[in-house]
Amino acid sequence: MYKPPIYSLRPALTALLLATLGPAAIAQSMDELEARLFDHPALDAMRYGSDAARERAQAATGLPDPVVSLGINNFPIFDPSFDTFLPTNKAIGIRQQIPNWAGREARSAEALRRAVQNDAATDMRFAELRAALQIALIEKRRIEAQRILAEERDAKYAELEEIVQTEIDSGRPVVFRLAEIDVERAEVARTLAELEGQLSQVDAQLIDLVGLVPATPAPALTVLDWNGDAQAFHLVRVADKAIDVADAGVDQAEADYKPNWGAQLTYQQRDQGSGAPGSTFAGDDWVSGAVTFTIPLWAESRQA
């Protein structure tokens, strides 16, 4: 009975060792792989960016924090007291700035449109990752098919080596054929080593994409018909959303020509005079209020 030499079994043993030590292949459908791919960290990071942009869009319409002030007015330095000088009073005030609504709305729209643009970029990235997954599966099946052919070729050379050895034993001068067979088998061994390296790279890419090495058949590739709509391309959609972001930036610049408003209210309290000469006055409370607005006097030089 023919027994293949140890040399011919080396590729199979190597493959078995890699299968034992490496990641185990798991049967997964293409839909299951795409579901795992949907949770890829790169896509999660982009989705977080979209969520952050939407939060900024909501915050952009809010008002700045009010400013509270506490103080004293007309306090005498050389005779410090609150009941000897008529204008001396204590004050507490609050001031609220109100940026113009057009500017706040434009900033909110810009952040929201950035979120939409990032959503389109996320869809494009998912399509790229899905294409990479399909290519990796096809490459894996190609490598496995080539490896099977190479191993079968090596087995044939081993059989041929046995035949030549039999001819040599029978006295025929065909020793040179053994050297030729060794050269061919060395080439096959080099091919198998290259295929093993390629397979390891593909497995590493699959782990990066879906977290495992799936035993999934290579997907069938079909040619898609283009209907002439440019929006069918991810890059076009992303660029189109970038135009919307730029338009919102123009609206924001135009809003800077409009005034910003503000309001402030101050409560003041005066103590009753001490009754000393010049300090006979009654205590009193009063309120002061004001509305402020900016005049875009330098808008032309600043905005143009």
Backbone torsions as a table, in degrees:
resi	resn	phi	psi	omega
1	MET	NA	137.7	179.6
2	TYR	-73.0	133.0	175.9
3	LYS	-120.3	117.1	-179.6
4	PRO	-64.7	139.9	179.6
5	PRO	-65.2	161.8	-179.4
6	ILE	-58.0	-33.6	-177.1
7	TYR	-58.7	-40.3	-178.1
8	SER	-73.2	-20.9	179.9
9	LEU	-86.8	-9.8	-174.9
10	ARG	-60.2	-45.7	178.8
11	PRO	-60.2	-40.5	-179.8
12	ALA	-65.7	-41.1	178.4
13	LEU	-64.7	-39.0	177.9
14	THR	-62.6	-44.1	179.2
15	ALA	-62.8	-40.2	178.8
16	LEU	-64.5	-39.9	179.7
17	LEU	-65.5	-43.0	179.1
18	LEU	-64.8	-37.6	178.8
19	ALA	-66.5	-32.2	-180.0
20	THR	-75.2	-42.9	-176.3
21	LEU	-85.1	-30.7	-175.1
22	GLY	-81.9	-175.3	179.9
23	PRO	-68.0	135.9	-179.1
24	ALA	-74.1	138.1	177.4
25	ALA	-74.7	134.3	-176.8
26	ILE	-121.7	133.0	179.4
27	ALA	-70.2	121.9	-179.6
28	GLN	-140.1	139.1	173.0
29	SER	-77.4	164.1	-179.4
30	MET	-64.4	-36.3	178.4
31	ASP	-64.4	-39.6	178.2
32	GLU	-66.2	-38.5	178.1
33	LEU	-66.0	-39.9	179.1
34	GLU	-67.6	-32.8	175.7
35	ALA	-65.3	-39.3	175.9
36	ARG	-69.0	-37.8	179.5
37	LEU	-64.9	-31.3	-179.8
38	PHE	-61.8	-26.4	-179.9
39	ASP	-96.4	20.7	179.9
40	HIS	-61.8	139.4	-178.6
41	PRO	-54.8	-35.4	179.8
42	ALA	-63.3	-38.7	178.6
43	LEU	-72.4	-37.9	176.9
44	ASP	-60.4	-42.3	179.8
45	ALA	-61.9	-40.2	179.5
46	MET	-68.8	-37.3	177.4
47	ARG	-65.9	-38.7	175.9
48	TYR	-61.1	-36.9	176.5
49	GLY	-62.9	-39.9	177.1
50	SER	-65.5	-42.0	178.3
51	ASP	-62.1	-41.4	179.7
52	ALA	-64.3	-39.5	178.8
53	ALA	-64.6	-37.7	178.2
54	ARG	-68.3	-36.4	175.7
55	GLU	-65.1	-39.7	177.3
56	ARG	-65.6	-34.1	177.9
57	ALA	-63.9	-38.6	178.7
58	GLN	-70.8	-39.5	-178.0
59	ALA	-70.9	-25.6	-175.3
60	ALA	-66.1	-22.8	-179.3
61	THR	-86.3	-6.7	-179.4
62	GLY	-77.2	169.4	179.1
63	LEU	-95.7	153.2	173.8
64	PRO	-66.4	160.9	-179.1
65	ASP	-64.4	141.2	175.5
66	PRO	-68.4	155.1	-179.7
67	VAL	-109.0	123.0	177.9
68	VAL	-103.7	134.9	-179.8
69	SER	-124.3	140.5	175.2
70	LEU	-124.4	135.1	-178.5
71	GLY	-171.2	-179.8	175.4
72	ILE	-129.0	149.1	-178.9
73	ASN	-120.5	140.9	173.4
74	ASN	57.5	43.6	-179.2
75	PHE	-84.1	124.4	-177.6
76	PRO	-69.7	136.9	-177.6
77	ILE	-84.4	-44.9	-173.9
78	PHE	-83.0	-20.1	175.9
79	ASP	-132.4	69.0	-171.5
80	PRO	-64.7	116.2	176.2
81	SER	-169.6	163.7	179.6
82	PHE	-102.9	0.4	-173.5
83	ASP	-127.2	21.8	179.2
84	THR	-120.3	-14.7	-176.8
85	PHE	-127.0	123.6	-171.8
86	LEU	-55.6	-45.7	-176.2
87	PRO	-74.4	-5.7	-178.0
88	THR	-68.4	130.8	178.7
89	ASN	-154.8	161.3	174.3
90	LYS	-102.0	146.5	-174.4
91	ALA	-140.0	145.6	171.4
92	ILE	-135.7	130.8	-175.5
93	GLY	-135.3	163.3	176.4
94	ILE	-138.5	137.3	-178.6
95	ARG	-131.8	133.1	-179.6
96	GLN	-124.8	120.7	173.8
97	GLN	-85.9	140.1	-177.9
98	ILE	-126.9	89.2	176.7
99	PRO	-60.1	149.6	-175.1
100	ASN	-62.2	144.9	-173.1
101	TRP	-64.6	-35.6	-178.7
102	ALA	-60.4	-40.8	178.9
103	GLY	-67.3	-43.0	179.2
104	ARG	-64.8	-40.9	179.2
105	GLU	-65.6	-39.3	179.1
106	ALA	-65.8	-41.0	178.0
107	ARG	-65.3	-38.4	177.5
108	SER	-65.2	-43.1	179.4
109	ALA	-63.9	-37.9	179.5
110	GLU	-63.9	-44.9	179.4
111	ALA	-64.7	-39.9	180.0
112	LEU	-66.5	-39.1	178.9
113	ARG	-70.3	-30.2	173.9
114	ARG	-65.4	-36.9	177.4
115	ALA	-64.0	-42.1	178.7
116	VAL	-64.9	-41.3	177.1
117	GLN	-61.8	-41.2	179.5
118	ASN	-67.1	-33.2	175.0
119	ASP	-62.2	-43.1	178.0
120	ALA	-64.3	-38.8	177.0
121	ALA	-66.0	-34.5	177.3
122	THR	-65.3	-42.4	176.7
123	ASP	-61.2	-40.9	179.3
124	MET	-64.7	-41.9	179.6
125	ARG	-64.4	-39.4	177.7
126	PHE	-63.0	-41.3	177.7
127	ALA	-63.0	-38.8	177.7
128	GLU	-64.4	-43.5	179.4
129	LEU	-66.4	-38.2	178.4
130	ARG	-65.1	-40.8	176.4
131	ALA	-62.7	-41.1	178.3
132	ALA	-63.3	-37.1	177.9
133	LEU	-64.9	-45.3	179.8
134	GLN	-63.6	-42.4	179.0
135	ILE	-63.3	-40.6	179.8
136	ALA	-63.2	-41.3	178.7
137	LEU	-65.4	-40.5	177.9
138	ILE	-65.0	-42.8	178.4
139	GLU	-62.5	-38.7	-179.2
140	LYS	-63.6	-42.9	179.1
141	ARG	-68.7	-36.7	177.5
142	ARG	-62.9	-44.6	-179.5
143	ILE	-64.6	-42.3	-179.3
144	GLU	-64.3	-39.5	179.0
145	ALA	-65.7	-42.7	178.6
146	GLN	-66.0	-35.7	179.3
147	ARG	-66.2	-40.1	177.9
148	ILE	-61.8	-43.6	178.8
149	LEU	-62.9	-41.5	-179.7
150	ALA	-65.7	-39.8	179.1
151	GLU	-67.8	-38.5	176.4
152	GLU	-64.6	-38.8	177.2
153	ARG	-62.8	-41.8	179.3
154	ASP	-64.6	-38.4	178.4
155	ALA	-65.2	-37.7	177.6
156	LYS	-64.6	-40.7	177.9
157	TYR	-64.3	-35.9	178.1
158	ALA	-64.2	-40.3	177.1
159	GLU	-64.5	-43.1	179.0
160	LEU	-62.3	-36.6	178.5
161	GLU	-63.1	-38.6	177.5
162	GLU	-64.3	-40.3	179.9
163	ILE	-65.4	-45.1	179.6
164	VAL	-62.4	-40.2	179.4
165	GLN	-63.0	-35.9	177.4
166	THR	-65.3	-41.2	178.4
167	GLU	-64.3	-38.9	178.3
168	ILE	-63.6	-42.1	179.9
169	ASP	-63.4	-28.9	-179.7
170	SER	-83.2	-1.1	174.2
171	GLY	102.2	4.1	-179.7
172	ARG	-81.7	139.0	-177.2
173	PRO	-82.4	72.7	-177.7
174	VAL	-122.5	30.5	-179.0
175	VAL	-62.5	-32.0	-177.4
176	PHE	-60.7	-25.4	-179.2
177	ARG	-67.6	-29.7	177.3
178	LEU	-63.1	-41.1	177.5
179	ALA	-63.4	-40.1	178.1
180	GLU	-63.2	-42.2	179.5
181	ILE	-64.7	-40.4	178.5
182	ASP	-60.9	-39.7	178.1
183	VAL	-62.6	-45.4	-179.9
184	GLU	-64.2	-40.8	-179.5
185	ARG	-69.1	-32.9	175.5
186	ALA	-64.8	-38.0	176.6
187	GLU	-65.0	-40.1	177.1
188	VAL	-64.5	-40.8	178.9
189	ALA	-63.4	-39.3	176.9
190	ARG	-64.5	-40.2	177.6
191	THR	-62.9	-42.5	179.0
192	LEU	-63.7	-39.6	178.4
193	ALA	-64.2	-41.3	177.7
194	GLU	-63.8	-41.0	178.8
195	LEU	-64.8	-38.0	177.3
196	GLU	-63.1	-41.0	177.2
197	GLY	-64.1	-43.0	177.6
198	GLN	-62.6	-40.6	179.4
199	LEU	-63.9	-39.6	178.0
200	SER	-63.1	-40.2	178.1
201	GLN	-64.3	-42.5	179.3
202	VAL	-65.2	-42.6	178.2
203	ASP	-61.4	-41.0	178.1
204	ALA	-63.4	-38.0	178.3
205	GLN	-67.1	-39.7	178.3
206	LEU	-64.6	-40.1	177.7
207	ILE	-63.2	-39.9	178.0
208	ASP	-64.5	-33.6	-176.4
209	LEU	-81.8	-49.5	-172.4
210	VAL	-123.4	1.5	175.5
211	GLY	83.1	5.4	-180.0
212	LEU	-159.6	170.9	174.5
213	VAL	-103.6	102.9	-174.6
214	PRO	-82.2	150.0	172.6
215	ALA	-98.1	63.3	-175.0
216	THR	-107.4	132.8	177.1
217	PRO	-59.4	149.3	178.1
218	ALA	-62.7	131.9	-178.2
219	PRO	-68.7	150.0	176.1
220	ALA	-79.4	131.9	-178.7
221	LEU	-95.4	134.7	179.7
222	THR	-124.5	150.7	178.2
223	VAL	-87.0	126.2	-179.8
224	LEU	-91.7	137.6	176.7
225	ASP	-87.8	132.5	178.4
226	TRP	-92.2	128.8	-177.9
227	ASN	-87.5	5.0	178.8
228	GLY	92.6	-5.1	-179.9
229	ASP	-85.0	119.7	-179.1
230	ALA	-65.0	-25.2	-179.8
231	GLN	-68.3	-6.6	176.7
232	ALA	-72.4	-14.1	-179.3
233	PHE	-97.7	134.0	-178.7
234	HIS	-60.0	-43.8	-177.7
235	LEU	-61.4	-36.8	178.6
236	VAL	-66.3	-42.1	179.9
237	ARG	-64.9	-41.1	178.5
238	VAL	-63.8	-43.4	179.3
239	ALA	-65.3	-36.3	178.8
240	ASP	-64.8	-40.1	177.1
241	LYS	-68.2	-31.0	176.7
242	ALA	-64.7	-33.7	176.2
243	ILE	-64.3	-40.7	177.4
244	ASP	-61.4	-39.6	177.8
245	VAL	-62.9	-42.7	179.5
246	ALA	-64.7	-38.3	177.5
247	ASP	-62.0	-39.5	177.6
248	ALA	-65.4	-34.9	175.7
249	GLY	-64.1	-36.5	176.0
250	VAL	-65.2	-42.8	177.8
251	ASP	-60.7	-38.7	179.0
252	GLN	-65.5	-40.5	178.0
253	ALA	-65.4	-38.8	178.4
254	GLU	-67.2	-33.2	-179.9
255	ALA	-66.6	-22.4	179.5
256	ASP	-70.0	-11.9	174.5
257	TYR	-77.1	-14.5	-175.3
258	LYS	-93.8	153.8	-175.7
259	PRO	-74.7	152.8	169.9
260	ASN	-102.2	147.0	-174.6
261	TRP	-112.1	168.2	177.4
262	GLY	-161.6	159.0	178.1
263	ALA	-142.2	143.5	178.3
264	GLN	-143.3	148.0	-178.0
265	LEU	-138.1	132.4	-177.6
266	THR	-128.9	128.9	174.5
267	TYR	-104.4	129.0	-177.8
268	GLN	-123.8	144.9	-178.5
269	GLN	-131.8	130.5	177.9
270	ARG	-114.8	130.0	177.3
271	ASP	-74.5	157.8	175.3
272	GLN	-70.1	142.7	-179.5
273	GLY	-63.5	156.8	-176.7
274	SER	-73.7	-14.1	-177.8
275	GLY	93.2	-8.0	176.4
276	ALA	-66.8	161.6	178.8
277	PRO	-53.4	127.7	-177.7
278	GLY	83.8	-2.2	-178.1
279	SER	-124.7	35.6	178.5
280	THR	-103.2	89.5	178.7
281	PHE	-147.5	155.4	-178.0
282	ALA	-87.9	150.1	174.0
283	GLY	-72.5	157.0	-177.5
284	ASP	-159.0	159.3	174.7
285	ASP	-123.8	145.7	175.2
286	TRP	-153.9	164.9	-175.3
287	VAL	-125.8	137.5	175.2
288	SER	-119.7	141.2	179.3
289	GLY	-138.2	156.8	179.3
290	ALA	-157.4	152.6	172.8
291	VAL	-117.1	133.7	-179.4
292	THR	-117.9	152.6	173.3
293	PHE	-152.5	147.3	-179.7
294	THR	-87.4	149.0	175.4
295	ILE	-108.9	116.0	-177.8
296	PRO	-72.0	60.9	-174.6
297	LEU	-69.1	-35.4	-177.0
298	TRP	-104.4	18.8	-177.8
299	ALA	-60.7	-36.9	-177.1
300	GLU	-62.9	-47.1	-178.5
301	SER	-75.1	-28.8	-177.3
302	ARG	-84.7	-38.9	-173.3
303	GLN	-93.4	-28.2	-173.5
304	ALA	-61.7	NA	NA
